[in-house]
Amino acid sequence: MLIFGLAMVLVMIWRPQAKQAKEKKNLLGSLQKGDEVVTVGGIAGKIAKVGDDFIVLDVSDTVELKIQKAAVIAALPKGTLKAI
């Protein structure tokens, strides 16, 4: 019974978390100049520059923000920012 319980923990908790971590790592590794992204704080913008740990995000014509890559939660399809 204990083995069954441990197997359930593995299937129900650990595997989905590992899958999310892998997807996040792939997202952060694939960021490029020109990609449109959303941050944890809800800021949407276009990437102007990509560094090792930080990116520069254009949020308007005159505003650029330097943020950590880890703050990016989603990549948007091209042209999404113009539609907003």
Sequence and secondary structure as in RCSB ss.txt:
>XXXX:A:sequence
MLIFGLAMVLVMIWRPQAKQAKEKKNLLGSLQKGDEVVTVGGIAGKIAKVGDDFIVLDVSDTVELKIQKAAVIAA
LPKGTLKAI
>XXXX:A:secstr
 HHHHHHHHIIIIIHHHHHHHHHHHHHHHT  TT EEEETTS EEEEEEE SSEEEEE SSS EEEEEGGGEEEE
E TTHHHH 
